[in-house]
């Protein structure tokens, strides 16, 4: 089969690789019909996530048709059309039983690696380094799905791939980011980053009852999409974000702040340059300018939600502001399984059509160029869907 493989920082290629096979009775094999490039994939592309190996197949946002089933999978049939959560979860452990699916104890065969870095291991992830399981991803013609009896969501007739594909990751990720804010009537939510996750965080915050959402970015096409989604917008290259947020909230600050950017944040001024230099020389693994700004901007007693990916260590954090303002922070890889059913119903009810975020649809063979277009924000690119 053909698959997009990582060969080093900035070097991804569509290679011919062996077809996946059933390894466990709970496995399924999918023929991929649609897959997407995620902002998190760019951390791999840029070389900031450790334990990648040349030839690793990328991709964790995918859906397709079941073409083979392990003997223990009784709830699926050959030909079923399904979406697959990017988090791999067993369904039986302490964490899965508590809806903490991305913390599954049984799906990362390389848990010992993650334990050295994080203390405990999260779940395995598709196509996202050997630290998180070494699983082949779905930017390919076929993929093996472990624990398919738990993870696969069958899609009803009448919905296109484009409407449901993002149930795999970015829609639940943006929704969980907003849910983690515990939004109350009248709340103002500030969202840093108007990429795909930020766009879904904006719409989710409004669905969950926020009175105002203020979106922060620098790219006009992203700010325009955020405005269409109901947000007020700030271009951080034209205004000082912290000052503008105070002015827009009567001096109090936003009730909730969402960092939808993560470890490769851009910014202005000395601290942004400091982060860039330290990350280049691997003296810190993340550029944390957005997270610092969100902590300082948030009102006293407010909430900071972090769906943005941080893979290792950051420094110069304003812990004095965090402690003395009495803030609450919530984060984590998304518990996708928890949200699949409820968010599918929102799509079926017409509350949201997630396809709004797609700007580019390309064949899998053009994936290397698609990564460059997406990473470098060329052609007003916000989200790329690949068709194997």
C-alpha positions as CSV (number, residue, x, y, z in Angstrom):
1,X,0.0,0.0,0.0
2,X,1.0,3.7,-0.2
3,X,1.5,5.6,3.0
4,X,3.0,8.9,4.2
5,X,6.2,8.1,6.1
6,X,8.4,10.3,8.3
7,X,12.2,10.3,7.4
8,X,13.4,13.2,9.5
9,X,12.6,16.8,10.3
10,X,11.0,18.4,7.2
11,X,11.2,15.1,5.3
12,X,8.0,13.2,4.7
13,X,7.5,10.9,1.7
14,X,4.7,8.8,0.2
15,X,6.3,5.3,0.2
16,X,5.2,1.8,-0.7
17,X,5.0,-0.2,2.5
18,X,3.5,-3.6,3.6
19,X,-0.2,-3.8,4.1
20,X,-1.3,-4.0,7.7
21,X,-2.5,-7.3,9.1
22,X,-4.6,-8.5,12.1
23,X,-2.4,-8.9,15.1
24,X,-4.9,-9.2,17.9
25,X,-8.5,-10.6,17.9
26,X,-9.8,-7.1,18.8
27,X,-8.2,-5.6,15.7
28,X,-9.8,-4.3,12.5
29,X,-8.3,-3.3,9.2
30,X,-9.7,-0.1,7.6
31,X,-9.5,1.0,4.0
32,X,-9.0,4.7,4.4
33,X,-11.5,7.0,2.6
34,X,-10.4,10.3,4.1
35,X,-7.6,11.4,6.4
36,X,-6.3,14.8,7.4
37,X,-3.2,16.7,8.5
38,X,-3.4,17.9,12.1
39,X,-1.6,20.8,13.6
40,X,-0.1,18.3,16.0
41,X,1.5,16.5,13.0
42,X,3.6,19.6,12.4
43,X,5.4,19.0,15.7
44,X,6.5,15.7,14.2
45,X,7.3,17.3,10.8
46,X,9.4,20.0,12.5
47,X,11.3,17.4,14.5
48,X,10.2,18.4,18.0
49,X,8.7,15.1,19.2
50,X,11.3,12.5,20.3
51,X,11.4,8.8,19.5
52,X,10.4,9.1,15.8
53,X,12.0,6.5,13.5
54,X,12.6,6.8,9.7
55,X,9.7,5.1,8.0
56,X,7.1,5.7,10.6
57,X,3.6,6.2,9.1
58,X,2.0,9.4,10.1
59,X,-1.6,10.5,10.6
60,X,-4.2,10.3,13.4
61,X,-7.3,11.8,11.9
62,X,-8.8,9.2,9.6
63,X,-11.9,7.3,8.7
64,X,-12.8,4.5,6.3
65,X,-14.5,1.2,5.5
66,X,-14.0,-2.0,7.6
67,X,-12.4,-4.6,5.3
68,X,-11.2,-7.2,7.9
69,X,-12.1,-8.0,11.5
70,X,-10.4,-9.9,14.3
71,X,-12.4,-12.8,15.8
72,X,-13.3,-10.9,19.0
73,X,-14.9,-7.9,17.3
74,X,-18.6,-8.6,17.3
75,X,-20.1,-5.1,17.0
76,X,-18.7,-4.3,13.6
77,X,-19.2,-5.8,10.1
78,X,-17.2,-5.8,6.9
79,X,-18.3,-2.8,5.0
80,X,-19.2,-0.6,8.0
81,X,-18.2,3.0,7.5
82,X,-16.5,4.3,10.7
83,X,-14.5,7.1,12.3
84,X,-11.6,6.2,14.6
85,X,-10.5,8.3,17.7
86,X,-6.9,9.3,17.6
87,X,-6.5,8.0,21.1
88,X,-6.2,4.2,21.4
89,X,-8.1,2.9,24.4
90,X,-8.9,-0.6,25.8
91,X,-12.3,0.2,27.3
92,X,-11.6,-1.9,30.4
93,X,-9.0,-0.2,32.6
94,X,-9.4,2.1,35.6
95,X,-9.2,5.2,33.3
96,X,-11.4,4.1,30.4
97,X,-14.1,3.1,32.9
98,X,-14.0,6.7,34.2
99,X,-14.3,8.3,30.7
100,X,-10.6,9.3,30.9
101,X,-9.9,7.5,27.6
102,X,-6.7,9.2,26.6
103,X,-5.1,8.0,29.9
104,X,-5.7,4.3,29.1
105,X,-3.4,2.0,31.0
106,X,-3.3,-0.8,28.4
107,X,-2.8,0.7,24.9
108,X,0.8,2.0,25.0
109,X,3.3,-0.9,24.6
110,X,6.1,1.5,25.2
111,X,4.7,2.9,28.5
112,X,8.1,2.6,30.1
113,X,9.4,5.4,27.8
114,X,6.6,7.8,28.6
115,X,7.0,7.0,32.3
116,X,10.5,8.2,32.2
117,X,9.4,11.6,30.8
118,X,6.0,12.1,32.3
119,X,5.9,9.9,35.4
120,X,3.0,7.9,34.0
121,X,2.1,6.9,30.5
122,X,-1.0,8.2,28.6
123,X,-2.7,6.1,26.0
124,X,-1.2,5.1,22.8
125,X,-1.8,7.3,19.8
126,X,-1.9,6.6,16.1
127,X,1.1,7.8,14.1
128,X,2.6,9.8,16.9
129,X,6.1,8.5,17.9
130,X,7.3,5.4,19.7
131,X,7.0,7.2,23.0
132,X,3.2,6.8,22.5
133,X,3.1,3.3,21.1
134,X,4.8,3.3,17.7
135,X,1.5,2.7,16.0
136,X,1.2,3.1,12.3
137,X,-1.0,6.1,11.4
138,X,-3.8,6.7,9.0
139,X,-2.3,8.9,6.3
140,X,-2.3,5.7,4.2
141,X,-4.5,3.5,2.1
142,X,-5.1,1.0,5.0
143,X,-4.5,1.0,8.7
144,X,-4.7,-1.5,11.6
145,X,-7.1,-0.4,14.4
146,X,-6.4,-2.0,17.8
147,X,-9.3,-2.3,20.2
148,X,-11.7,-1.7,17.3
149,X,-14.6,-3.0,19.3
150,X,-14.2,0.0,21.6
151,X,-13.0,2.8,19.4
152,X,-14.8,2.6,16.1
153,X,-17.9,4.8,15.6
154,X,-20.3,3.7,12.8
155,X,-21.5,6.5,10.7
156,X,-25.2,6.7,9.7
157,X,-26.2,7.1,6.1
158,X,-26.6,10.6,4.7
159,X,-23.5,12.2,6.3
160,X,-20.4,12.9,4.2
161,X,-16.8,12.1,5.2
162,X,-16.2,15.8,5.5
163,X,-19.0,16.2,8.0
164,X,-17.8,13.5,10.4
165,X,-14.0,13.2,9.8
166,X,-13.1,15.6,12.5
167,X,-14.8,13.6,15.1
168,X,-11.5,11.7,15.2
169,X,-9.7,14.6,16.9
170,X,-10.1,18.4,16.3
171,X,-13.9,18.7,16.9
172,X,-13.8,16.8,20.3
173,X,-10.5,18.6,21.1
174,X,-12.0,22.0,20.7
175,X,-15.2,21.0,22.5
176,X,-13.3,19.5,25.4
177,X,-11.2,22.7,25.6
178,X,-14.4,24.7,26.0
179,X,-15.9,22.2,28.4
180,X,-12.8,22.3,30.6
181,X,-13.6,26.0,31.1
182,X,-16.8,25.2,32.9
183,X,-18.5,28.1,31.1
184,X,-21.2,30.0,33.0
185,X,-23.8,32.3,31.5
186,X,-22.3,35.7,30.7
187,X,-18.7,34.4,30.5
188,X,-16.2,35.8,28.1
189,X,-13.8,33.2,26.6
190,X,-10.5,34.2,25.0
191,X,-9.1,31.7,22.5
192,X,-5.4,32.0,21.4
193,X,-4.9,30.4,18.0
194,X,-7.5,30.3,15.1
195,X,-6.2,27.1,13.5
196,X,-8.6,24.1,13.3
197,X,-8.7,23.4,17.0
198,X,-9.2,27.0,17.8
199,X,-12.0,27.3,15.4
200,X,-13.8,24.4,17.0
201,X,-13.1,25.8,20.5
202,X,-14.7,29.1,19.4
203,X,-17.9,27.4,18.2
204,X,-18.0,25.0,21.1
205,X,-17.7,27.8,23.6
206,X,-20.6,29.5,22.1
207,X,-22.6,26.2,22.0
208,X,-21.9,25.8,25.7
209,X,-23.3,29.2,26.6
210,X,-20.4,31.7,26.4
211,X,-21.7,35.3,26.0
212,X,-18.6,36.4,24.1
213,X,-15.6,34.8,22.5
214,X,-12.5,36.7,21.6
215,X,-10.2,35.1,19.1
216,X,-6.5,35.9,18.8
217,X,-4.3,35.2,15.8
218,X,-2.3,37.1,13.1
219,X,-3.5,35.5,9.8
220,X,-6.5,37.4,8.2
221,X,-8.0,34.2,6.8
222,X,-8.1,32.6,10.2
223,X,-9.5,35.7,11.9
224,X,-12.1,36.0,9.2
225,X,-13.2,32.4,9.8
226,X,-13.3,33.0,13.6
227,X,-15.5,36.1,13.0
228,X,-17.9,34.1,10.9
229,X,-18.1,31.6,13.8
230,X,-19.3,34.4,16.1
231,X,-16.1,35.6,17.7
232,X,-14.6,39.1,18.1
233,X,-11.1,39.1,16.9
234,X,-7.7,40.5,17.8
235,X,-4.6,40.5,15.6
236,X,-1.7,40.2,18.1
237,X,0.7,41.9,15.6
238,X,-1.4,45.0,15.6
239,X,-2.4,45.3,19.3
240,X,-0.9,44.3,22.6
241,X,-3.1,41.4,23.5
242,X,-3.1,41.7,27.2
243,X,-4.0,45.4,27.1
244,X,-6.7,44.8,24.5
245,X,-8.3,42.0,26.5
246,X,-8.4,44.2,29.6
247,X,-10.0,47.0,27.7
248,X,-12.6,44.7,26.1
249,X,-13.6,43.2,29.5
250,X,-13.8,46.4,31.6
251,X,-10.4,45.8,33.2
252,X,-11.3,42.4,34.6
253,X,-9.9,40.0,32.0
254,X,-11.5,37.0,30.3
255,X,-13.3,34.5,32.5
256,X,-11.7,31.6,30.6
257,X,-8.6,31.5,28.4
258,X,-7.9,28.7,25.9
259,X,-4.4,28.0,24.6
260,X,-5.2,26.3,21.2
261,X,-1.6,26.8,20.0
262,X,0.8,24.8,22.0
263,X,4.5,24.2,21.8
264,X,5.3,26.1,18.6
265,X,3.6,29.3,19.5
266,X,4.6,32.5,17.7
267,X,4.7,35.9,19.4
268,X,6.3,39.3,19.5
269,X,8.9,40.9,21.7
270,X,11.8,39.6,23.7
271,X,10.2,36.4,25.2
272,X,9.1,35.2,21.8
273,X,12.7,35.5,20.6
274,X,14.0,33.9,23.7
275,X,11.7,30.9,23.3
276,X,12.6,30.5,19.6
277,X,16.4,30.5,20.3
278,X,16.0,28.0,23.2
279,X,13.8,25.7,21.3
280,X,16.2,25.8,18.3
281,X,19.0,24.6,20.5
282,X,16.7,22.1,22.3
283,X,17.2,23.9,25.6
284,X,13.5,23.8,26.0
285,X,11.0,21.8,24.0
286,X,8.2,24.3,23.7
287,X,7.7,27.9,22.9
288,X,5.3,28.9,25.7
289,X,4.5,32.5,24.9
290,X,0.8,31.9,24.5
291,X,0.4,29.9,27.7
292,X,2.2,32.7,29.6
293,X,0.0,35.3,28.0
294,X,-3.2,33.4,28.8
295,X,-2.2,33.0,32.5
296,X,-1.4,36.7,32.9
297,X,-4.5,37.8,30.9
298,X,-7.1,35.6,32.7
299,X,-9.2,37.2,35.3
300,X,-8.8,36.4,39.0
301,X,-10.4,33.1,39.9
302,X,-10.6,32.2,36.2
303,X,-9.9,29.1,34.2
304,X,-7.1,28.3,31.7
305,X,-7.7,25.4,29.3
306,X,-4.8,23.9,27.3
307,X,-5.7,21.7,24.3
308,X,-2.4,22.8,22.6
309,X,0.2,20.1,22.6
310,X,3.3,20.4,24.9
311,X,5.7,17.5,24.6
312,X,8.3,18.1,27.2
313,X,9.6,21.1,29.1
314,X,9.0,24.9,29.1
315,X,10.4,27.6,31.3
316,X,9.8,31.2,32.5
317,X,6.3,30.4,33.5
318,X,4.4,33.1,35.5
319,X,3.6,30.8,38.5
320,X,3.2,33.9,40.7
321,X,0.3,35.1,38.6
322,X,-1.2,31.6,38.5
323,X,-1.1,31.1,42.2
324,X,-1.9,34.6,43.4
325,X,-4.9,35.0,41.0
326,X,-6.3,31.6,42.1
327,X,-6.5,30.2,38.6
328,X,-7.5,26.7,37.6
329,X,-5.8,24.9,34.7
330,X,-7.1,21.9,32.8
331,X,-5.5,20.1,30.0
332,X,-4.9,16.6,28.5
333,X,-5.1,14.7,25.3
334,X,-8.7,14.5,24.3
335,X,-11.0,11.8,25.7
336,X,-12.4,11.4,22.2
337,X,-14.5,8.3,22.9
338,X,-16.5,10.3,25.5
339,X,-17.6,12.9,22.9
340,X,-18.2,10.8,19.8
341,X,-21.9,10.1,20.3
342,X,-22.9,13.5,21.6
343,X,-21.0,15.4,18.9
344,X,-22.3,13.2,16.2
345,X,-25.8,14.1,17.3
346,X,-25.0,17.8,17.1
347,X,-23.9,17.3,13.5
348,X,-27.0,15.2,12.7
349,X,-29.2,17.9,14.3
350,X,-27.6,20.6,12.2
351,X,-26.1,22.5,15.1
352,X,-22.7,22.5,13.3
353,X,-21.2,21.3,10.0
354,X,-17.5,20.6,10.8
355,X,-16.6,20.7,7.1
356,X,-16.5,24.5,7.4
357,X,-12.8,24.3,8.4
358,X,-11.6,22.5,5.2
359,X,-9.7,24.7,2.8
360,X,-7.7,22.1,0.8
361,X,-8.6,18.6,-0.4
362,X,-5.7,16.7,-2.1
363,X,-4.7,13.2,-3.1
364,X,-2.5,11.3,-0.6
365,X,0.4,11.4,-3.2
366,X,0.6,15.2,-2.7
367,X,0.9,14.9,1.1
368,X,4.6,16.1,1.3
369,X,3.6,19.3,-0.4
370,X,0.5,19.6,1.6
371,X,2.5,19.5,4.8
372,X,4.6,22.5,3.5
373,X,1.4,24.4,2.5
374,X,-0.2,23.8,5.9
375,X,3.0,24.5,8.0
376,X,3.9,27.7,6.1
377,X,0.3,29.0,5.9
378,X,0.4,29.2,2.1
379,X,-2.7,29.6,-0.1
380,X,-4.7,30.7,3.0
381,X,-4.5,27.1,4.2
382,X,-6.4,26.2,7.4
383,X,-7.2,22.5,7.1
384,X,-6.0,19.8,4.6
385,X,-8.0,16.6,3.9
386,X,-6.2,13.9,2.0
387,X,-7.8,11.2,-0.2
388,X,-5.9,7.9,-0.6
